[in-house]
Amino acid sequence: MPTTPRLPTLLAVLTAVALTACGGGGGGSATPVQAPVESVSSLSQAAALGEKIFSDVSLSASGRQSCASCHNPANGHGPTSGLAVELGGPDGMVVGFRAAPSLRYMQATPAFHFEADGTPVGGFTWDGRAQRLAEQAERPFLAPHEMANGSKADVVAKLKQATYADQFRAVFGTAIFDNAEQAFSRIQFALQQFEKEDPRFTPFDSKYDQFLAGKVMLSDAELRGLALFNNPNKGNCAACHTSARGADGSAPLFTDFSYDNLGVPRNTRIPATSNPAYYDLGLCGPDRTDLTTRTDLCGAFKVPTLRNVATRKSFFHNGAFSNLTDVVRFYVTRDTNPERWYPAGPDGVVQKFNDLPPEFRKNVNTSEAPYNRQPGMTPALDETEIADLVQFLGTLTDGYRP
């Protein structure tokens, strides 16, 4: 899907920051380190309840899964399993359909909307169908491949037996459990407040944050990677993953909350893909149902933040990749060497963009760098540059300690 041009971060600005804050570069490479997971004592009563709900495995049908199972605070609030998509269900063995995203830095996400130029922006989940954090919290409790409760009432009945049930009554009213719908909405609200208030969801303490603050230096390789990240003719990553401070001085979130169609290869490790008629089309379905007629949006998924990307074990909406270096290689050689990433059909022709029906393959972004290449052309980045870019991405991991 051709995307709306965005203002690229000026390399000269960040180079100036590097020279001013860090004496011109140098220093050792960052090893991604997660900040210690500590209890937070300054939460509101609702958020403190949300923290308990977030980690309560008894609220699942299996009795073994909680929000924290797929969104581990010790791993950037992302999964740790190494699976392409997570397991859930009544027995904990049902395979899902999409990779579990990190919950870090989601609080600034705007509600889903179309900008004046028609660009879709915002919303929660890979297809943006949840407008608020509280709304997003509903699906994990009820989805058959996640916590697999049969109804909201089932979730409420489980919480009523929890050790913190009296605390829930004290915060939301002694009769709160008499109305399952209302009680479930309070569960959602508590989770929302926890994610908004707990500073562990927004630490802004990566090496890159400290670099922007003038506290540490980036290595030469990391500085080269930053330059490639911002260069609109090379990595062009900053076109969607904004890397500069906001006009108000706010730290960059490394996402513009937009949507893109990257033509990611089909992931045959997802059982649903054994059905040749199955396709996950993002904005136009199957999970999202209000945009099914917008065929121009079929195959578009939300641009995730790149913060903590070096800690991830699965990439893209379908978990098709498990290695960050291969992700960058895919970006720059998808069009120059498609045979590296897509299978050949019976006729020997490479089935490019094979996780989309043929009629929607025209939606894939082929206009912006580094996708604006043809087979046989030189990729936008060579292997040395790919390595430098990956080094820079490692500076986005929270909890950096010099």
Buried (B, 14 or more C-beta within 10 A) or exposed (E): BBBEEBEBBEBEEBBEBBEEBBEEBEBEBBEBBBBEEEEEEEBBBBBBBBBBBBEBBBBBBBEEBBBBBBBBBBBBBBBBBEBBBBBBBBEBEBBBBBBBBBBBBBBEBEEBEEEEEEBBBBBBBBBBBBBBBBBBBBBBBBBBBBBBBEEBBBBBBBBBEBEBBEBBBEBBBEEBBEBBEBBBBBBBBBBBBBBBBBEBBBBBBBBBBBBBEEEBBBBBBBBBBBBBBBBBEBBBBBBBBBBBBEEEEEBBBBBBBBBBBBBBBBBEBBEBBEEEEBBBBBBBBBBBEEBBEBBBBBBBBBBBBBBBBBBBBBBBBBBBBBBBBBBBBBBBBBBBBBEEBBEEEEEEEBBBBBBBBEEBBBBBBBEBBBBBBEEEEEBBBEEEBBBBBBBBBBBBBBBBEE
